[in-house]
């Protein structure tokens, strides 16, 4: 793991994504990219694996869905790194649609639940 500090992080999520993408573009392209949100503690490793495998198998973006709602993480093939980097972290939804992204149905609501306020933690099951 490598820590990348984004000097423009105060500009928002897109700036942070753009910084990370630019850093990745300096090296050898990865097989794929997974975009997580940091406030989703219920995402299950099995769901991440299913989304990543779907992306790799079809060489197109993949995104989980639960009860018809789009979730995270979103996976993009590594071949799209340069294009995503050129977008500066913006408009990933449009690129997902343009690449005929596939939806991966998940049985766990963890792919759509996030924690925005302290009260949201009350509904998150405790790990044992």
Secondary structure, 3 states (H helix, E strand, C coil): CCCCCCCCHHHCHHHHHHHHHHHHHCCCCCCEEEECCCCCCCCCHHHHHHHHHHHHHHCCCEEEEECCEEEEEEEEEHHHHHHHHHCCCCCHHHHHHHCCCEEEECCCHHHCCCCCCHHHHHHCCCCC
